[in-house]
């Protein structure tokens, strides 16, 4: 006889919340969501991946520690939520998903080492992972050599395309160009001071930004450009340079824990939103949690997703995320893009009828995800996503108020002519 108190056991309550979260999603928008009958393993796994009759093993590779943990923890959580929801629905091709988690520890050689371990030793069917472009560049040769599949969730500089990567964040032309156009039109910005962390994504993004400012925004120019190492915490000399330059817009791509020091020091120096227009392409709700909404309020961010988006998909996602991670959990752009990865992989596997990477790569183009919290996305043949771009104004409570949105989905163009 079953004890009724079993229903109150934490594991039972957790499973119920996950099932409710999955049930809340508008599932009809994605082909292949119906529970698939398990096909013979020999048919769906011809390349000796970690797939059995009942289970498929995937990898997760993010920075759980180090300066990037402030940004990557949300991706870890969102990917796990998606996997839990998929498992609650019956899994992928009748197989439950098992996850092997590895910590890149904010160190690029460690990312490379762990990716090789996941692909060669563990034979995972795919990997959800990385955040910085430096970590992605470190693992890419390994994914291509070992023919693995990476679902990469971060907005990035573009200038890359691989059969072995699905880019679920935006590339530069989607995020940067539309954001700068908005700044010029709506904020009448003419002079720009560029600030970034010192590695490939900020430097390449600012190169693209500078070319757009100087070549496409009439009468506009860059009046300063500075870069600082990851983990840097003293921005007082930079702030003095900004005060001297008096730019119309501070355009920022500072990442990770450095954001906490940067925005607190800006406020302490009197550089606040009532006096200075600032547009960031690197601060999401995840970073604001560390920065403090009071230090960010009134500044702007260019992203494709904000937690405050008012649509049914997003409300279901936020509800499920908070049911799993607590009522005060926050969700940023990369966190949401991380959530898309397992769903897009599931759709590609079921479209291909196989876990084989070559077949998944071929099947991915054209997949639509109408259940995406951001609204709707579609996989381009270049393995990036069609998506909208939005401008959010930071609020004191740590959320963003959406003040502008591209009228249409923006086609991904990772190799823009004239910007390379």
N, C-alpha and C positions, 0 to 999 in steps of 0.2 A: 504494500500500500504506500502511495506517495504522500510524503508530508507536505502539506500546503505551504509550510514555511520555506520550502525549497524555492518557491517563486521569489522570495525576498533575499535569496543568496546573491552576493555581489556579482558573481559570474552570470547568474540568470538575468539579473537586472541589466547588466551590460549588454548581453546578447539581445535582450528585448529592445533596448535603445537603438542598437545597430540595425536591427530589423525594421524598426519604425523609421529610422533615418533613410534606409534604402527604399522603403515603401513610399516615402514622401517624394522621392525623385520622380520627375515625369519621364518614365522609362520608354515611352512609346517612340521617342524621337530618335532612337539609335537602333539600327538594324542589328540583329544578332543578340539582343538582350534576352530573348526567350531562352530558357534553360536548354542547353544543348545536350544531346545524348552523347555519352562518352564513346569516342571512336577508338578503335584498336591503337595501342601505343605505337606499334611498329609503323602505322600509317601516318600518324601526326607528329612523329619524332624520328626523323631519318638521320639526324646528325649527332646522336648520342648526347643530347642535352639531359638535364636532371628532370626528366618527366617519367612518371610511373602511371599505372592504370588509375590511380586515385589522386595524384598530387603533381603539381608543377612547382619547381623552385625558382624564385627570382632573387635578384640582389638589390640592395639599397646601399648607396654609397654617398654619404654626406658628411659634413663637419658637425659632429656632435660635441666637439670640444674646440677650443681655440677662438681666435678673433671672429671667425665667420659663423660660429654657433648661433649668435644672435639672429642671423638671417636664415640659417639652414634648418633650424629646429622645426619651423612651420612646415617646410617641405616634407620632412620626415613624418610629421604627424598626418599631413594631408594624404600622402601616399599610403600610409597604413590604414587610414579611414576608408579610402577607396577600395583597398584590398579586402578589408573586413566586410564591406558592403557587397563586393563581388562574391566573396565566399558565402555570405548569407543567402545569396541568390542561387547558389549551386556551383560557383566557380567558373572556370574557363574550359570549354569542351569537356564538361563533366568532371573537371579536376579542381580540387581546392588549391589555393596558392599558399605556398610556404615561403617565408622571407628569411634570407640571410643578411643581417645588417653588418656593415663595416663602417668604421669611422675614418674619414680622410684627415681629420684633425687639423684642418686649415693649412695643410702642408702638401704641396703639389707632388713631390716624389712619393709621399704616402698614398695619395690618390692613385698614382700609377701602379704602385705595388699591390694595393688592395683590388684594383680592377683586374689585374692579371690573376690574382688569387680567385676572384669570383668566376672569371671566364674559363680559366684553365683547370683549376682544382675542383671548383664547385659545379662547373658546367651549367651555370644558371641560364634560364631561357631568355632573360633580358635583365637590364639594370635600370633602376630609377635613381638618378643621382647627379652629383656635381652642383655647383652654384656659380663660382667665379669662372671666368673664361680661362684663367690660368689652370684651374683644375681640369676643365674640359680639354684643353689643349694637351695636358699631360697624359690623359687617358685615351684620347682619340686614336693615336697610332696603335694602341693595344687592341681597341675595339675593331679597328679595320684589319689588323693582322689575324686576330683570332675569330673574326666574323661574329662579333657580339652585337647586341642592339641596346643603345642607350636612349633613354627618355630624359631629355635635358630641360629643366623648367624655367631657366632664368632669361629675362630680357638680356640681349647681348649685342655685340658690335656688328654682327653679320660677317660678310667676307668668308663664309664657310658653308659647305654643303657636303653631306656624307650619306651614303646609303645606310650607314650604320648608326645614324642619329635621327631621332624625331625631336624637333625643337618646339617645345610647347609654350615657351615664352616668345616675346616679340624680338624681331631683329631691328637694327637701328633705324631703318627708313620708316618703320611703323611708329616707333616711339619718339625718336628724336626730331625728325623733320616736321611731323604734325605738331609736336609740342612747341617747337621754335616758331612755326608759322602762327600759332595761337598767341604766343608771347608778343610777336611783332604787331599782330592785328589788334588784339584786345587790350594789351598793356602798353602799346606804343613803344616797345623797347627798341632802342637803336644801338646801345653800347652794352657789351657783354663781358663779364669776367668769368673765365672757365676754371673750375676747380675739380680735381679728381684724385683718387687713389692711384698709386704708381704701379700699374700693371696694364696688361693688354686691353682689357675692356674699357676702362676710362680713357686711356690715351687714344685708342682708335675711335671711340665714340666722340671725343672732343675734336679729333681731326675731321670727322664727318660734320660735326656741329659747326666748326669754324668755316668749312667750305660752304655750308648752307648759309650761314650768317653773311659771309663776305661775298658770296656769289649769287645769292637768291633773295636776300632781304634788302631791298633798296635803302641805301644810305646807312647801313648798319656796319659795325666793326667790332672786333675783339680788342679789349683794352687791358687784358691781363689773362695769364694762363699759368696755373700752378699745380704741381702733383706732390703727393706725400705718401710715404710707405704705409702698407697695411698695418694697422695697429697704432698709427701715429696719434698722439693725444695733445700736442701743443700747437694750436693754430693762431696764437696771438700775433705773430709777425704777418701771417696771411691776412688776418682781419685788418691790420693796419694798412696793408697794401690795398685792400678793397676800399677802405675809407678814403684813401688818397685818390684812387681811380674813379670813385663815385659812379659805378656802372648803373645803367637802367635795370639790368638783370644779372644776378649771380646764377650761373648755370652749373649745377653740381652733380658730380658722380663719385662722391665719397662712399665707401662701402664698409660694412661690418661695424665693429665696435667703435671705430673712429668717429662715427656719426654722433655718438653720445657726447664726446668732448667738443666736436665742432659746433653743434647747435647750442649747447650750453654756453660755450664761450662767445658765440655770436650774440646771444641775449645779454650776457654779462657786459659786453662791449657796447650795448645799445643798438645793435643791428637787428631790429625787429620788423615785423611785417608792415607796421604802420608807416615805416620810413623806407623800407627796402623791398623790392620785388625779388623773390628767389624762386627758381624753378629747379627741382631735383628730378633725376631719372633713376635714383637709387634708394630712396627712402619709402618704405611701405609701412603699413600698420605694425608689422613685426618689429621694425627698427624704432618706431615711435614709442613702443612699449618701453624701450630702454632710454630713449632720448627724453621722454616726458612730453605730453601734449602741450603743456604750457610753454615749452621751449621751441615748439614747432608751429604753433598756431598762426595761421594767416599765410604761411608759405605754401607753395604749390608743388604738386608732383604730376608727372606725365606717366601714366600707366594704362594697361588695358583693363585692370580690375581694381575695384575698391570694395571693401566689405559692406559698405552702405548701399550698394547697388540694389535697386528696388525691382526685383523680378522674382517669379515663383521659383525658378531654379536656384537662385542664390539664397532665398529664404530657407529652402529645404536643406541646402548645403550648410549654411551657418548654424541651423538648428542641430543637424547631425554632428557637426564639428564640436559644438559646445556641449552636446550630450556626452561626447566621448572625452573631451579635454577640459571641461569645466565652463561654467556660465560666463566667466570673464575672459575666455580665450579670444585672441584676435587673429585675423586672417588678412594676409597681404597678397600682393600680386603674384609673387613667386610661389607662395603657398597654394593659391588656387591653380596655378599652372602645374604644380606638382600633382595636384588631385586629378588633373586631366590625364596624366600619363598612364596609369593602370587601366582606365576606361578605354583610351585609344588603343592600347596594346590588346586588350580583350577584343575590341571590335576588329582589329587587324587579324588576330589569330582566328577568329570565327569566320571572317570573310575568306581567309586563306585556307581554312580547314586544316591548319598545321601550326606547330610551334617553330618550325624551321625559319631561321632568320631571313634567308633569301626570299622566302615566300611571304613573310610578314612585310619586308621592305617593299616588295612589289605590290602588295595589297593595300598599303597605307594611303596612297594618293587617292583623294576623293572621299575619304571617310568623313562623315559629318557627325558632330556631337551636338545635338539640339538640347541636351540636358546640361550643358556647361554652365556653371554658376555665372560666368561672364555673359551668358546669353546664347551664343551660338559660335561654333568654330568649325573649320573645315581644313583638312590636311591638303596642302598644295603638293604638286609633284616634286617640288624642291625640299619636301619634308619639313617645311615650316607651316604655321597656321595662318589662315586668313583670320583677322580679328579687328575689332574696333580699337581706337585709342581714346582715352579719356583724361581730362584734367581734373584733379581733386585739390581742394583747399583744405589744409590741415586744420582740425578743430582742437580745442583745448582738451576734449575728452579722449583724444588719441585716434579718432576716426577722421575720415575725409569726406567733405561735401563735394559731390560731383558738380562742376560748374560748366563743363563743356564735354562734348562727345563727337567723334567723327560721324558724319551722317551715314556712312557706309562702311562695310568691312574693308580693310586696307590689305591689298595683295602683298604678300611678303616678297621682298626683292633683296636678297642677301648680297648681291653684287651690283650695287647701283652705279650706273654710268656717271662719271664725273666726280665721284666721291672717294675713289680708291687711291 
